[in-house]
Amino acid sequence: MVTRAGTYDLTRTPDSAGRFYTGTLVGTAQISEKNDVTQPPSGSLWEPHGKGKALVLPGGGAATVNLTDPTNTIPGVGATVRGFTVQLAIRPDPAINQGCTGNPYRYLLAKPGGLDLIYEANGALQMSFVINGQRVRLGFSQPLPKGVWTHVAYTWDGVTGQFGEYINGKATGRALPNAPGTLRLGTGTLSIGAGQNLDTQSCPANGEGSFKGYIDEVRLFTNARSNRSICLTTHGADCKEAAIQEEPTGGQFVMNQQHPSCNSLSALGTQACAVSMHRVCAQRGADDALSSAGNFYDTLQQVIGNRPPISLLGVPASATSTEVGVACAPIQHQSLGVTFEELARRHAGCTDERVSMTNDCTAAAHRWCRGLGWTSGMIFEMTSRPWVGCFNSGLIQDVARSQIGTVTNTGSLTSGESRLEVSRWCQARGYAPGVIQEVPSTTTVHVHCFQPAVTQSWKFVPCSSDDGRRIDRVSTGG
């Protein structure tokens, strides 16, 4: 964090998700003054490493986060979720547990009633999640090396009950339990680097000790991330080929499992659903698209152009009250991170993420992509900056709003129903989906229709009948 005076505040660490769950250092914990501790010992960026500064833990310290949620509405905190991911990078001290006796296990993460991650006496990890109110332990991982960085990640798909374990971006393939249901961390203190009772012993013979070493890049997600997403955020690891081959879990192909707020037809015009549509297209949609011989030539051109064919954005092509037909962008496209400052130069109204789904930002994305030689553009993802997908449309036309549909004619151009009306208009002309790119006047819209790589239907939320069957099996399984 940075103070108002412009100096580093090395007593706290920020919440990059924007929830203001600021981490505060307690005990002997420190934040490194320099970035060198996050580098691998060899100095090569082609080996697993951290990024920037790191949490320094000589033992007897932690970073604590006070999770608050007065209305019980924040997914994963007060509100339950049906998917979760834990990611972090650790570098155990070379002398950790040296000369210790007993069972000197130590906490890496601890949130009573939610989850815990333990560094075992033999250097292995053991992750536990509280599912349906009961603690589910995943057993020992392989032992991790000391004195070097290792990226670890654990995923849980609450729809199928499937867990995943990843070391340096690759699935370990270890046999894990199965537990469908729901999870929430709950309010209270989340500890990073120690348990709730700060243990200062150098050798905690009875366990529950504090970690000794470094921790960096702690990330919690309220969905089961794909292997590809984990790999792309694993600095320095050689994992991309293995990640592409890993099949996502079944529960990932539900809209609210990709973003909790994309849970109904009424949410279809929101940023949450734009994000969800991109994520299902980038996972299952890409697989389905590439399995089609008709996409072979486009795929070849995309690969030759050094643009990966799996960063597809999505557009609603049809919908019912329970599911949405998502049309994934053409294989040939370009996906790039932009800043709102750059977009605002194309259209002054596109200033920040609060207006990312407005006509102003749609026009800005269109103009930005047009400057790169593409006909069409959309904001499809939001990280620390907006991500814009550029592609080519087959039909570009100014159309009277009255011809598109009733909702579009009333001026609700960013609503889910208006987006569906635009796609229906394009479908009547031989295309699958369509998007509005500009608003030339109060009576017309600038419509772009295109042929997608693939169109698939996904449910907004998991089937309730499946929920009951799977939860019953867990409760009777002991």
N, C-alpha and C positions, 0 to 999 in steps of 0.2 A: 504494500500500500504506500501511497505518497501523501505527505502532509500538505496542508494548505501553503506552507512555505516552500514546497517543492522538494523537500528531502524525503528519503525513504523512512517509512515507519516500520521498523523491524520487530515490533512487538505484536503485530497483528498480520493476518493474511485475508484477502478479500474473497467474497463469494462471486465468482464470475457468472453465475446463473442469474444474478440480479435480484435474488431474494433477500439480500443483506444479512445472510447468515455468516457474519464475520468470525473468523477464527482468532482466538486470543491465546497467547503463549502462557503456559504455567510451568512452575518448577524450573528445571534446568534447560528447557527447550529454547532454541534460538532459530532465527532465520539467517542463513548464511549471508555475510556481507558482500561476497563476490559470487560470480557464476561458475567458478572453476570446479566446485564440488559436484556439479551436475554433469560434468564431462566424464566419459569413460577413462579408465587409467591409461589407455593407449593414446587418448586424444583423438581417435578416429570417430567421425560422425556416423560411420557405418556399423557401429556397435551400439547396443542398447545404452541409453543415457537419459538424464533428466533434461530440464529446460529452465534456463534462468537461475533463480535462487532455489534453495531447498530447505526443508525443515531439518534442523540439526538436533539429534537426540543422543546426548551422552549417557542417558539413563536417568530416570527420575524426572522426566518432563513430558509435556504433551501440548498439542494445540487443541483447544476445546471450542466447540461451537454450540451455542444455545439455540436449539430448534424451537421456534414458537409458531403457533397457529391457532389464534383465539376462535376462529370460525370453523375449524376442522375441515378446511376446503383445499389445502395445499396438497397436491398428489404426492403420496409417499411420506408425508409428515402426519397431518391429521386425517387425511383421506386415504383410503386404501387404493392400492394399485395391483395390477395383475401382470407385472413384469418389473424387473429391476436389474441394474448392472452396477458393479463396483469395479473401478479401475484405479491403479496406483503404481508408482515405481518405487522400489525399495533398494537400499544398498546397506546390507548388514555390516556392522563393524567387524573387521577381521578377527578380533578377539572376543566377539560376543559368545557368552557361555563358556569361555575358556576357564578351566579349573572349577567349574560349577558342578555340584552334585544334585541328586534328587531329580526333579522334573521342572527345570527353570524355563517354562514356556512364558511368552511375553505377548502383550496385545499390540497389534498394529492399528486396529480400529475397534471401537466398542460403543454400542448404543443399546443399553438395556431395553429389552422388549422388541428390538428391531433386528440387529445383526451384530456379529463380531468376527474379526479376523485375527487369528492367533499365529504367531511365529513359534513353532514348536522347538523343543530342545535339540532335535536333530537337524534343524535348518529347513524343515518342511513347513508348509502353511496349511491351516485348516480354517475354512470359511463356514460360517453358520448363519442361516437366515431364520427368522421367526415367521413361519407360514401358518396361517389360520390359528395364530396364538400358540403354536408349538414350535420349539427349536428344532431345526433340521440341520444336522452336521454333515458336511460333505466328505470328511475323512482327510487323510494326509495327502498332500501333493508330493511331487518329487522334491528332494532337498535342493535348496537354492544355493548358489555359490556366494561366498562372503567376499566383501571388499569390492564388488562390482555391482552395477545396476542391473536389476531385473524388472521387467514390466509384468504385472499380473492382472488378470481380470476374471471376474466371476459373473455369469449371467443367470437369470432365472426367468423362465417363461411360465407365468401363472396360468395360462390357458391349457397348455399341455403338461405342465409340471416338470418340464425338462430344465436341468441345470447345465451350465457349460463352464469349463475351466480353461483359461488361456495363459500361457507363459511366453513372454516375448512375442505376442500376437498370434501364436499358433495354438490350436486346440490340443490339449494333452491326450484326449481320447480315453481318459480314465473313467471307469464305471462309477456313476454318481446316482444318488437317490432320485426319486420322482415324487413331486409334491405340488399338485395343482392347488389353486386357491388365491388368497389375497395376502398382502403384506403392507405394513406401514411402520415407519420408524417410530412415530409418536413424538411428542414434545419432550424437551429435556436436553441433556448434555450429550453430544456426540464427541468422543475423544479420539484423537489421532496420535498414535505413538505410545499410548498407555491405556490402562483400564480406568474405570470410574474412581477407584481408590488408588491414588498416585503412589506407586511403590518405588522407593528410592534404593532398594537393595541392589548391589552389584550382581549378586547371584540369588535370585528368588527361588529357593529350593522347592517351595511349594507352589510355584507358578504364579500366574496373574501379575507378572512383572512388567516393567517398562522396557520398550524397545531401545536398542543401542545401535545407532547408525544414522541413515538419512532416509527421508520419505519425500516424495515429490509427486506432482500431477495427480492428486487425489480427485476422482470424479465419481459422482453418483448420478445414475440415470433412472428415470421411472419407466423404463421399458427394457426388454431384452435386446441388447445391441447385437447386430450381426458380427460375424468374425471379420468381415471386411471393414466395418466401422471401427472395430477395436484395433485392427492392424494399422489403419491410417492414422491413428492417434498414438501409436507406439513408436517413439522416437528411436531411430537407428536400427530397428529390428528387421531382419530379412524374413518377411512373413507374407508378402503379397500373393505369391503363387499359391501357397497353402490356403490363404484366406478365401480366395476366389473359389476354390474347390469345396469349401465347407458349405453344407446345406443349411440355410436358416431354419429355425424351428417353426412349427406350424402356427403358433400363436402370434408370430411376428406379422402374419398376413391378416391383421385386423387393424382397422384404422386407429382406434384409440390406444392400441398397443405401441404405435409409432409416435403418437402424441396424445396424451390423455384428453385434451379438449376437443379433438376431432371425433365426436361421439354421436352425432346425429345429423340429419339432413339440414337442419337450421345452421349448423356450423360449417357447411360446405364452402362458404365464401371467405372463411377466416384464414389467417396465417397458419394456424394449427393444422388445418386440413391441407394447405399447400405443402407444408412440411411432411405430413403423413403420406400424401400422394407421391412425393418425390422418393420417400424412403422405401415404399413398397415397389415402386418402379425400379429403384436402384438395386433391389434384391431380387425378388421373384420376377418382376417385369423384365429385367435384363436377361434372366435365364430363359424365359419364354420367348423373348424376342430373338435371342441368338440361336434358339433351336429351330427357327424358321429358315428354310433355304432361301426364301425371298429376301432376307436381310443380309445375305452373305456378302454381296458386293458393297453395300453401304458399310458393313462392319469392316471390311478390308480397307476401304478408304479412310474410315475413322481411325483405325490402328496406324495406318501409314502416316496420317496427319498427327500422330502422337497425342490423340485425344481419346481417353478411355471411354468405351461404349457403355459404361455402367453408372454414369452420373445423371440418369434420366430424370427430368421433371415430369409431373403428371397434371392432367387436366380432366375435370369431370365430364364424361360423355353421356352418362345416364345415371339415374338414382331412384331408389325407393326409400321408404321410411327406415329400412334396415341395412341397405347396402348401396355402394356406389360403384359404377363402372368407370374405371380409371383408364384413360388413354395416355400412354407413355410417349414422350417426345420421340421424334425420329432418331434413329441410331446416329446419324450424322448431326452433331451438335457441338456446342462448346459451353462448358460450365466454368465460370470464373468468379472469384471473390472480388467484390467491388466495395467502395466506401460510399456512404450516403453523400459525402462531399462531392464525389465524382458524379453521382446520379443527380444531385441538385443542380449541377451545371447544365444537365440536359433538360430538367424541369424543376423549377424553383420549389414546387410544393413537396418534393420527395426529400424530406429532411431527416427522418429517423424511423426506427422500426415500428413506431405507433401508426404510421401511415403506409406501411409496406404493401398493403393490399388495396390501396386507393388507386383511382384513375391517374393521379399524379405520378405515382411510382411505376405504374404499368407503362405510362408514356415514356418515363425516363429510361426504363429498361429497354423498351423498344428502340429508342433513339440511340442508346449506348450500343446495342447489338448491331444496329444498322451501320454504325460507324466502323464496325469490325467486319462488315461485308455480309451479314446475315439479314434476313427480312424481319424476324420476329424475336421478341425477348420477354422473359418473365422472371420475377424474383421467386425462387422456389425453396430457399432454405435460409435460416438465420443462425449464425454462430456469433462470433465477435463482430461480424460484418454481414451484409446481405450477399447472397450468392445468386447470380443471374445466369439463366440458361438461354443460349442463343440457338436458333434453328431456322430452317427455311419453310415457309408455308406455300401451299399450292394455289390458293385462291385468296386474293387480297382485294377488298372492296369496301367502299363507303356504303352503308346500308341505312335506310330509314328505320328508326327505332320501332315504329309501329309494325314493321315487317318481321322483326325479331320475335316479339312476344309482349304480353301484357305487362309483366314485371319490368322488363327493359324499357318499355315505353313510358313507365311512370318515373324513370330516372334512377332506379335502384340497381345501378350497373355492376356493383361489386358483390351483390348478394349471390347466394348459391343458386337460387332459381333463375336469376338472370344468366349466370354462367351456363346453366343447363339449356336455357332457351337459345343461346348462341350456338351451342354444340348441335342442338336439333336443327337449327337453320343450316348449319354446315353439312349435317348428315343428309338433308334433303337435296344437297348438291354434290353428293358422292364422296364426301369426306367424313371422318369420324368425329373429331372434336374441333372446336374453334375458340378463339379468344378475342376479346376486344383489346385493341392496342392504343387507340387514340379516341378522343371525343371531339370531332371537328365542330359540332354545333349542338344546340339543344334538341335537335330533331334527328341527328344522324350519329352513327358510330362507325369506327374503322375496324372492320372484322378481318381476322386472318384465320383461314381454315387449313388444316394440314392432315397428312396421313401419318398415324402414329406407328411406332415400332411394334406395339402390341396393345390390346385393350383387354383388361381383366376386371372382374368384379370382386370386391372385397367388402366384408361386413363392417359396419361402424363399430359394433361391440360384439364380443363373443356370444355364442348361443347360450341362453340360460339353461337349456336342457343339458348341454354338455357340462356346464358348471356343476350341476347337481350330481351327475354321475361321477365326475372326477373327484369331487370333494368327498363323496361317500366312500370311494375306494381308499382315499388317504386315511379317513377316520377308522376304517375297519382293518387297516393294514398294520396297526400298532406303531 
